Amino acid sequence: MNRDNVNEDLSKSLLPEGEREALPVAAGGGKMVSYGPWRLQEDNDHGPEWRQQEDGRFILTFQRLFFAMCRLDSFPMAELGERLRNKRNPALLHQVLLQTVLHPLCKKYPPSVKYRRIFLSELIKKHEMEGAEPLDELYDALGEVLRSEDSLMCYKNYFLKIIVQLSGENITLAENVAIISEGTTGLVTWEAALYFAEWAMENPEVFNCRTILELGSGIGLAGIAICKTCNPKRYIFSDCHPNVLKQLRKNIIRNNLLIDSDTWNSKESEIETKSNSGSEEIQSSKVTIFRLDWGEITQELISEIQSDIIMATDIIYDPEVVICLVSVLKKLLVATTDGKRKTSSVVYLGSTIRNPETYHQFKMELDKVGIEHHKMKGPSTEVFPYNKCTKIELLKLCYGT
């Protein structure tokens, strides 16, 4: 089958823009999860057009999980085998290949070599088990991956719109293949950042035309998502680890957000982003990167930043930094301007609760210094693939009156 014809067929099966089916999610904890309405049933066949649209959704599942490098046990492989057996769409596996390993995005920003090798090996296993017709592209792709060299870095792509074909509305991040590397955990994306970004995309008015300071930005997922969809007046990324800051800067530029060439200082540069409303009008925001050590935050620096909103994700994981973090939050919330105390800032935190005792300790320390904390409702729309069984909590903090 001609690849151009396959792409043309897929383009006809785009999901309606307003459709928001529940997306498949990665099983980071090893649990299998729902994949949405993909299961085939004989009495649900509504004709060729319906089958084509359902195949489009099914391929979208593979596409989004693949580019986010989700665990293979989160892919609907059993459903793929069933679809190959009933042979309603002989080109299905080829279409999956075209939208994953053979897609131009994979050529430019590929997942890790190991991940692609395991993914293709699983497809080949499923293909051979079902006795399907030979597919040369499948073995050619594996051969090419086997000839590739492993790297410490890989790319993950997170899509901001739920459509069948990739539209460019995505976030591309270079990440480390190891969870802990170079003495830090900041070179990978953590689940709370994805969760918080989903919430921000549902509530763009919170960040619209505001000055935002992010603590512990890591490699930038949450901040880049907010800059692309929420039209902040100014966004300040911050971290303290030099290698994290280097990778953060590269990721910001990679996602078409311009920053000043002199990194990690208070200089700013104009960037252009599109608002979340879908309007073609170009919005202007300012993006800055700060090298920010929590133990060195001064009143002068706080006055210079003048943030309306402070936010952070997955920074409450070590009991040794809880007291320091709370002290920083108090300084930021109770800033002084021209000798007058200012308490109008607000803090939003997204936290994966890995250690309930550490999280409880954090809340107790907040109470001691008079910082109120309120649990917020999480996002209702699933945009990014991650383990939704993970316990993640959103908090809104403000200084008590």
Secondary structure per residue as TSV (DSSP state, phi and psi in degrees):
chain	resnum	aa	ss	phi	psi
A	1	M	-	360.0	137.4
A	2	N	-	-70.5	131.6
A	3	R	H	-63.9	-35.8
A	4	D	H	-62.4	-37.5
A	5	N	H	-66.8	-38.5
A	6	V	H	-63.6	-45.0
A	7	N	H	-62.5	-37.1
A	8	E	H	-65.8	-40.0
A	9	D	H	-63.1	-42.3
A	10	L	H	-65.0	-36.7
A	11	S	H	-64.2	-24.7
A	12	K	T	-78.8	-12.9
A	13	S	T	-107.7	27.1
A	14	L	-	-60.5	139.2
A	15	L	-	-69.6	147.2
A	16	P	-	-55.2	140.8
A	17	E	T	-58.8	-32.7
A	18	G	T	-83.8	-5.7
A	19	E	-	-76.7	132.1
A	20	R	-	-133.8	73.5
A	21	E	-	-70.4	154.6
A	22	A	-	-65.1	126.9
A	23	L	-	-82.4	154.7
A	24	P	-	-67.4	151.3
A	25	V	-	-129.8	153.3
A	26	A	-	-76.2	143.0
A	27	A	-	-97.2	74.2
A	28	G	T	-62.0	-29.6
A	29	G	T	-92.6	6.8
A	30	G	S	92.5	-2.4
A	31	K	-	-89.7	140.0
A	32	M	-	-77.8	151.3
A	33	V	-	-133.3	172.7
A	34	S	-	-69.1	141.6
A	35	Y	-	-105.8	5.3
A	36	G	-	89.8	-172.5
A	37	P	S	-82.0	58.4
A	38	W	-	-95.5	-15.4
A	39	R	-	-68.0	127.5
A	40	L	-	-78.1	138.6
A	41	Q	-	-139.1	137.5
A	42	E	G	-58.3	-38.1
A	43	D	G	-81.9	1.4
A	44	N	G	-105.3	10.0
A	45	D	-	-81.3	113.8
A	46	H	-	-108.4	22.4
A	47	G	-	107.3	173.4
A	48	P	H	-58.6	-42.6
A	49	E	H	-64.5	-41.3
A	50	W	H	-63.3	-43.8
A	51	R	H	-63.8	-38.5
A	52	Q	H	-64.5	-41.5
A	53	Q	H	-68.3	-39.0
A	54	E	H	-66.6	-39.3
A	55	D	H	-61.3	-38.1
A	56	G	H	-60.4	-44.0
A	57	R	H	-63.6	-40.1
A	58	F	H	-64.1	-44.1
A	59	I	H	-64.5	-36.8
A	60	L	H	-57.7	-38.3
A	61	T	H	-57.1	-51.0
A	62	F	H	-62.1	-42.5
A	63	Q	H	-60.5	-50.5
A	64	R	H	-69.0	-39.9
A	65	L	H	-66.7	-40.2
A	66	F	H	-64.4	-49.9
A	67	F	H	-71.2	-20.3
A	68	A	T	-91.7	3.3
A	69	M	T	54.7	47.2
A	70	C	-	-76.7	158.6
A	71	R	-	-56.9	143.6
A	72	L	G	-67.1	-24.6
A	73	D	G	-75.2	-0.4
A	74	S	G	-95.4	-6.1
A	75	F	S	-82.4	146.2
A	76	P	-	-79.9	63.5
A	77	M	H	-67.3	-37.1
A	78	A	H	-63.5	-39.6
A	79	E	H	-66.5	-36.4
A	80	L	H	-60.8	-43.4
A	81	G	H	-61.1	-40.4
A	82	E	H	-63.7	-41.6
A	83	R	H	-68.1	-35.6
A	84	L	H	-67.8	-35.9
A	85	R	H	-67.2	-42.6
A	86	N	H	-78.6	-12.2
A	87	K	T	55.7	31.3
A	88	R	S	-69.1	-32.2
A	89	N	-	-130.9	91.8
A	90	P	T	-60.8	-22.7
A	91	A	T	-93.7	8.1
A	92	L	H	-57.9	-49.3
A	93	L	H	-64.2	-37.7
A	94	H	H	-62.6	-39.5
A	95	Q	H	-66.6	-38.6
A	96	V	H	-61.2	-43.5
A	97	L	H	-59.9	-45.7
A	98	L	H	-62.7	-29.6
A	99	Q	T	-97.6	5.4
A	100	T	T	-129.7	-96.2
A	101	V	T	-62.3	-35.3
A	102	L	T	-94.7	2.7
A	103	H	S	-72.7	145.0
A	104	P	H	-55.7	-32.2
A	105	L	H	-63.0	-35.4
A	106	C	H	-68.9	-33.3
A	107	K	H	-66.4	-38.0
A	108	K	H	-84.6	-44.7
A	109	Y	S	-130.7	76.3
A	110	P	-	-81.4	148.5
A	111	P	-	-61.2	174.2
A	112	S	-	-62.5	156.3
A	113	V	H	-60.1	-44.3
A	114	K	H	-60.8	-43.2
A	115	Y	H	-64.2	-45.2
A	116	R	H	-64.4	-36.9
A	117	R	H	-63.6	-46.6
A	118	I	H	-66.6	-40.7
A	119	F	H	-60.1	-49.0
A	120	L	H	-66.6	-38.3
A	121	S	H	-61.8	-38.0
A	122	E	H	-68.3	-39.8
A	123	L	H	-63.3	-42.5
A	124	I	H	-63.1	-43.1
A	125	K	H	-58.8	-46.2
A	126	K	H	-66.1	-40.3
A	127	H	H	-61.8	-44.6
A	128	E	H	-73.3	-35.3
A	129	M	H	-62.3	-34.4
A	130	E	T	-89.4	0.7
A	131	G	T	62.6	32.2
A	132	A	-	-73.3	166.4
A	133	E	-	-63.4	144.3
A	134	P	-	-54.5	142.2
A	135	L	-	-129.2	98.5
A	136	D	H	-58.5	-38.5
A	137	E	H	-59.9	-30.9
A	138	L	H	-65.5	-46.0
A	139	Y	H	-75.5	-33.4
A	140	D	H	-63.6	-41.0
A	141	A	H	-65.1	-41.8
A	142	L	H	-64.3	-40.9
A	143	G	H	-60.0	-41.3
A	144	E	H	-64.8	-40.5
A	145	V	H	-67.0	-39.5
A	146	L	H	-63.9	-25.8
A	147	R	T	-86.5	-5.3
A	148	S	S	-86.2	152.5
A	149	E	-	-91.9	141.6
A	150	D	-	-67.9	152.4
A	151	S	-	-135.6	155.1
A	152	L	S	-73.6	-19.5
A	153	M	E	-111.5	152.0
A	154	C	E	-143.5	178.4
A	155	Y	E	-121.2	141.8
A	156	K	E	-123.8	142.8
A	157	N	E	-123.8	126.6
A	158	Y	E	-118.0	124.2
A	159	F	E	-95.1	137.5
A	160	L	S	-91.4	-13.3
A	161	K	S	-128.0	144.8
A	162	I	-	-95.2	88.5
A	163	I	-	-136.6	165.3
A	164	V	S	-72.6	-48.2
A	165	Q	S	-93.9	145.6
A	166	L	-	-65.6	132.6
A	167	S	-	-112.6	0.4
A	168	G	S	91.1	-11.9
A	169	E	-	-83.9	71.7
A	170	N	E	-143.9	164.3
A	171	I	E	-111.8	124.0
A	172	T	E	-108.7	124.5
A	173	L	E	-126.3	132.8
A	174	A	E	-84.5	125.1
A	175	E	E	-129.2	161.2
A	176	N	E	-82.4	145.5
A	177	V	S	-73.8	-19.7
A	178	A	S	-99.4	143.4
A	179	I	S	-64.9	-43.4
A	180	I	S	-115.0	122.4
A	181	S	B	-151.7	148.7
A	182	E	T	54.2	32.7
A	183	G	T	74.7	19.4
A	184	T	B	-148.7	156.8
A	185	T	S	-101.7	9.2
A	186	G	T	-86.8	4.7
A	187	L	T	-100.8	15.4
A	188	V	S	-133.9	162.1
A	189	T	-	-90.2	131.3
A	190	W	-	-103.1	157.0
A	191	E	H	-60.8	-35.9
A	192	A	H	-63.4	-28.6
A	193	A	H	-66.9	-40.2
A	194	L	H	-66.1	-42.7
A	195	Y	H	-62.1	-47.2
A	196	F	H	-64.6	-40.0
A	197	A	H	-62.9	-39.4
A	198	E	H	-61.1	-43.4
A	199	W	H	-64.0	-42.7
A	200	A	H	-62.2	-40.0
A	201	M	H	-66.4	-27.3
A	202	E	H	-81.1	-19.3
A	203	N	-	-129.7	56.8
A	204	P	G	-63.2	-24.5
A	205	E	G	-64.1	-22.8
A	206	V	G	-63.6	-34.9
A	207	F	T	-106.6	-11.6
A	208	N	T	-59.5	124.9
A	209	C	T	59.6	28.2
A	210	R	-	-112.6	159.7
A	211	T	E	-97.0	122.4
A	212	I	E	-120.6	130.6
A	213	L	E	-109.3	122.8
A	214	E	E	-105.0	127.4
A	215	L	E	-90.9	136.6
A	216	G	S	60.0	56.0
A	217	S	-	-65.8	-22.1
A	218	G	T	61.5	-134.5
A	219	I	T	-92.2	3.2
A	220	G	-	104.5	7.0
A	221	L	H	-56.1	-55.3
A	222	A	H	-61.7	-46.2
A	223	G	H	-65.5	-41.1
A	224	I	H	-64.7	-40.5
A	225	A	H	-61.9	-42.1
A	226	I	H	-66.6	-42.1
A	227	C	H	-62.9	-34.6
A	228	K	H	-79.6	-25.3
A	229	T	H	-123.5	-13.9
A	230	C	S	-118.3	-2.2
A	231	N	-	52.8	56.4
A	232	P	-	-70.6	154.6
A	233	K	S	-68.5	-43.5
A	234	R	E	-149.9	138.1
A	235	Y	E	-126.7	125.8
A	236	I	E	-113.3	108.0
A	237	F	E	-80.8	144.3
A	238	S	E	-147.7	149.0
A	239	D	E	-163.8	172.5
A	240	C	S	-116.2	-19.6
A	241	H	-	-82.2	125.5
A	242	P	H	-60.5	-37.8
A	243	N	H	-70.7	-33.9
A	244	V	H	-65.7	-43.4
A	245	L	H	-62.2	-38.7
A	246	K	H	-62.6	-46.6
A	247	Q	H	-69.6	-36.5
A	248	L	H	-59.3	-46.5
A	249	R	H	-59.4	-44.6
A	250	K	H	-62.6	-40.4
A	251	N	H	-68.4	-37.5
A	252	I	H	-62.1	-46.6
A	253	I	H	-65.4	-39.3
A	254	R	H	-60.4	-28.2
A	255	N	T	-98.6	23.5
A	256	N	T	65.2	28.4
A	257	L	-	-107.2	117.8
A	258	L	-	-88.2	135.9
A	259	I	-	-126.4	167.4
A	260	D	-	-69.1	149.6
A	261	S	S	-68.9	-24.7
A	262	D	S	-85.8	104.0
A	263	T	-	-81.8	156.0
A	264	W	S	63.1	39.0
A	265	N	S	-138.1	-172.1
A	266	S	S	-86.0	2.3
A	267	K	-	-68.8	150.2
A	268	E	-	-127.5	160.4
A	269	S	E	-141.9	147.3
A	270	E	E	-72.9	140.7
A	271	I	E	-128.2	163.9
A	272	E	E	-119.4	129.7
A	273	T	E	-134.7	160.6
A	274	K	E	-96.5	141.9
A	275	S	-	-73.0	162.4
A	276	N	T	-69.8	-12.9
A	277	S	T	-74.4	-10.6
A	278	G	-	87.9	0.6
A	279	S	-	-67.0	148.8
A	280	E	-	-80.8	-4.8
A	281	E	-	-66.0	132.8
A	282	I	E	-83.6	129.4
A	283	Q	E	-101.8	144.5
A	284	S	E	-106.9	126.9
A	285	S	E	-129.6	165.4
A	286	K	E	-114.2	134.3
A	287	V	E	-120.1	132.3
A	288	T	E	-133.6	148.1
A	289	I	E	-116.2	128.0
A	290	F	E	-113.2	138.6
A	291	R	E	-86.6	110.9
A	292	L	-	-126.7	111.2
A	293	D	-	-95.3	121.8
A	294	W	G	-57.7	-30.7
A	295	G	G	-77.6	-6.4
A	296	E	G	-118.2	13.1
A	297	I	-	-71.4	125.9
A	298	T	-	-112.3	164.2
A	299	Q	H	-64.2	-34.3
A	300	E	H	-62.4	-43.1
A	301	L	H	-65.7	-42.2
A	302	I	H	-60.9	-42.1
A	303	S	H	-64.7	-34.0
A	304	E	H	-69.2	-40.3
A	305	I	H	-70.7	-47.8
A	306	Q	-	49.7	56.7
A	307	S	-	-81.6	143.3
A	308	D	S	-84.4	-35.2
A	309	I	E	-131.8	135.2
A	310	I	E	-113.0	135.3
A	311	M	E	-140.3	157.9
A	312	A	E	-163.3	155.0
A	313	T	E	-133.8	138.6
A	314	D	S	50.8	49.8
A	315	I	-	-111.3	-1.2
A	316	I	-	-104.6	84.8
A	317	Y	-	-138.8	-13.4
A	318	D	-	-124.2	116.5
A	319	P	G	-59.5	-22.1
A	320	E	G	-72.3	-20.2
A	321	V	G	-105.3	0.0
A	322	V	H	-60.6	-49.1
A	323	I	H	-63.9	-41.5
A	324	C	H	-62.6	-42.7
A	325	L	H	-62.4	-46.0
A	326	V	H	-62.8	-38.9
A	327	S	H	-61.6	-41.2
A	328	V	H	-64.1	-45.0
A	329	L	H	-62.7	-38.3
A	330	K	H	-64.2	-43.9
A	331	K	H	-59.7	-42.0
A	332	L	H	-71.6	-35.2
A	333	L	H	-78.1	-30.4
A	334	V	T	-114.2	58.5
A	335	A	E	-76.6	157.5
A	336	T	E	-117.2	136.0
A	337	T	E	-127.9	121.4
A	338	D	T	56.2	39.0
A	339	G	T	79.8	-0.7
A	340	K	E	-108.5	140.4
A	341	R	E	-75.5	133.4
A	342	K	E	-118.2	125.0
A	343	T	-	-126.4	29.2
A	344	S	-	-86.9	-12.4
A	345	S	-	-69.8	159.2
A	346	V	E	-136.7	150.8
A	347	V	E	-116.1	134.6
A	348	Y	E	-118.9	127.7
A	349	L	E	-124.4	137.2
A	350	G	E	-116.0	122.8
A	351	S	E	-133.7	130.0
A	352	T	E	-80.9	124.3
A	353	I	-	-88.7	86.9
A	354	R	S	-83.8	-39.0
A	355	N	-	-126.0	101.0
A	356	P	H	-56.4	-32.4
A	357	E	H	-67.4	-41.6
A	358	T	H	-64.7	-40.3
A	359	Y	H	-66.5	-39.9
A	360	H	H	-65.1	-40.6
A	361	Q	H	-59.6	-41.2
A	362	F	H	-59.9	-45.9
A	363	K	H	-65.6	-36.9
A	364	M	H	-64.2	-40.5
A	365	E	H	-67.0	-34.7
A	366	L	H	-61.4	-44.6
A	367	D	H	-60.4	-38.2
A	368	K	H	-62.9	-33.6
A	369	V	T	-100.8	8.3
A	370	G	T	81.7	21.9
A	371	I	E	-94.7	118.6
A	372	E	E	-78.2	144.4
A	373	H	E	-133.8	133.6
A	374	H	E	-130.3	128.8
A	375	K	E	-73.4	135.9
A	376	M	E	-111.4	157.1
A	377	K	-	-71.6	135.8
A	378	G	-	-78.4	-178.9
A	379	P	-	-66.9	148.4
A	380	S	S	-102.4	-16.8
A	381	T	S	-105.9	127.1
A	382	E	-	-87.8	112.9
A	383	V	-	-108.1	-44.7
A	384	F	S	-102.3	144.8
A	385	P	-	-84.2	115.5
A	386	Y	S	-158.2	173.1
A	387	N	-	-74.3	103.2
A	388	K	T	-72.5	-6.9
A	389	C	T	-80.7	-14.1
A	390	T	S	-64.4	136.9
A	391	K	-	-81.8	109.9
A	392	I	E	-124.3	137.7
A	393	E	E	-127.0	139.5
A	394	L	E	-103.5	132.8
A	395	L	E	-123.0	143.6
A	396	K	E	-112.0	124.5
A	397	L	E	-112.9	141.6
A	398	C	E	-150.7	157.6
A	399	Y	E	-78.7	133.3
A	400	G	-	-62.7	143.8
A	401	T	-	-91.6	360.0
